[in-house]
Amino acid sequence: MEYVTLNNGVKMPVLGYGVFQVPDLSECERCVLDAIDVGYRSIDTAQSYMNEAAVGNAIAKCGVARGELFITTKMWISNYGYEKAKKAIDNSLSKLQTDYVDLFLLHQPFSDVYGAYRALEEAYKAGKIRAIGVSNFYPDRLADIASFSEIKPQVNQIETHVFQQQKFAREVLLRYGVQAEAWAPFAEGKNDFFTNSVLGEIGAKYGKTVGQAALRFLIQSGVVVIPKSVRKERMAENFDVFDFTLSEGDMREIEKLDKGDSLFFRHDTPEAVEMFVGLIKERGSCS
Ligand SMILES: NC(=O)c1ccc[n+]([C@@H]2O[C@H](COP(=O)([O-])OP(=O)(O)OC[C@H]3O[C@@H](n4cnc5c(N)ncnc54)[C@H](OP(=O)(O)O)[C@@H]3O)[C@@H](O)[C@H]2O)c1
């Protein structure tokens, strides 16, 4: 495994395993146990995925020392605000069956972000969280929180894949010393991702698949990746990206696939806020 060192000295694996859209708790527990068996040590969950308890069961059962694991969770918007966020942090720790999480992110840049962030800072100082950060913060929001918070975020988890390479956002993250982490590193298969001919031809030169070429591209670009699969053979394929290096020329070819915009939705529009208001009504507090 390769690691990045966050701005507070904490080491984070460059490759982890994400459990978005695995709502069935026994299935999620099986997936995390399979992922750990394959070799993953970093697991990415969130309050809104409604599967922290399954990740907690897997952590308890996996037989790997807690200190070797890197557990990330994210606070859902309905838990924002200082008082609610404090409770939500303890609730996540309890579901995850752990005294601390390695990385706690604010999931979205809406509602009382600053109150929630102060609760993260406090829990960080109390040793309940080893690193704090944000997710889906566009460059202006990121610069704002990095400038006006006491503890600068360590990570920003944003949509990043070959079709949305986030070149400007990553420049801003570098400027503020914040680590970029990719969600949907395969674009969830959108835009015929897994049959892309450029990735296919480049991957074949190294005896690798489309997905492996794409993950290697992001890792070599300095981005942490957390691909998701419920299938153990794909988990193993996605993990097997540390025995080759893409040439400069191949990196430049993959850079040309960038479309420079989201394949999902932007997080800086009134429609995005309205969609999240709807989701909050649908999902409740996620705690
Ligand atoms: N912060 C945020 O707002 C946010 C948003 C989205 C995601 N995330 C995080 O990022 C993680 C990854 O993103 P994601 O789950 O949205 O999408 P993703 O990792 O880009 O893609 C997952 C999809 O690719 C398929 N797949 C995986 N490996 C494959 C392979 N080797 N060959 C062919 N198909 C493959 C999976 O199918 P199978 O499962 O059937 O194999 C699944 O349909 C999430 O799990 C979550 O932890 C965060």
The ligand as a Gaussian input file, in Angstrom:
#p B3LYP/6-31G(d) Opt

LIG

0 1
 N      -18.834000      12.203000      -0.693000
 C      -19.781000      11.929000      -1.578000
 O      -20.697000      12.721000      -1.803000
 C      -19.742000      10.608000      -2.288000
 C      -20.570000      10.388000      -3.407000
 C      -20.481000       9.156000      -4.055000
 C      -19.588000       8.197000      -3.612000
 N      -18.801000       8.430000      -2.500000
 C      -17.835000       7.421000      -1.999000
 O      -17.016000       6.991000      -3.092000
 C      -17.108000       5.564000      -3.225000
 C      -16.939000       5.143000      -4.677000
 O      -17.871000       5.806000      -5.509000
 P      -19.186000       5.099000      -6.087000
 O      -19.509000       3.892000      -5.295000
 O      -20.220000       6.154000      -6.179000
 O      -18.810000       4.709000      -7.584000
 P      -17.562000       4.021000      -8.336000
 O      -16.602000       3.433000      -7.357000
 O      -17.080000       5.010000      -9.330000
 O      -18.285000       2.890000      -9.170000
 C      -18.929000       1.815000      -8.585000
 C      -19.606000       1.014000      -9.713000
 O      -18.604000       0.399000     -10.538000
 C      -18.799000      -1.019000     -10.567000
 N      -17.462000      -1.627000     -10.557000
 C      -16.561000      -1.570000      -9.545000
 N      -15.416000      -2.153000      -9.896000
 C      -15.581000      -2.606000     -11.157000
 C      -14.737000      -3.287000     -12.061000
 N      -13.481000      -3.603000     -11.729000
 N      -15.235000      -3.604000     -13.290000
 C      -16.500000      -3.264000     -13.644000
 N      -17.355000      -2.614000     -12.815000
 C      -16.886000      -2.276000     -11.582000
 C      -19.620000      -1.337000      -9.346000
 O      -20.455000      -2.457000      -9.559000
 P      -20.482000      -3.730000      -8.536000
 O      -20.606000      -3.185000      -7.145000
 O      -21.674000      -4.524000      -8.996000
 O      -19.181000      -4.437000      -8.762000
 C      -20.484000      -0.082000      -9.198000
 O      -21.609000      -0.158000     -10.050000
 C      -18.505000       5.272000      -2.642000
 O      -18.706000       3.906000      -2.363000
 C      -18.515000       6.172000      -1.438000
 O      -17.762000       5.596000      -0.398000
 C      -18.877000       9.624000      -1.842000

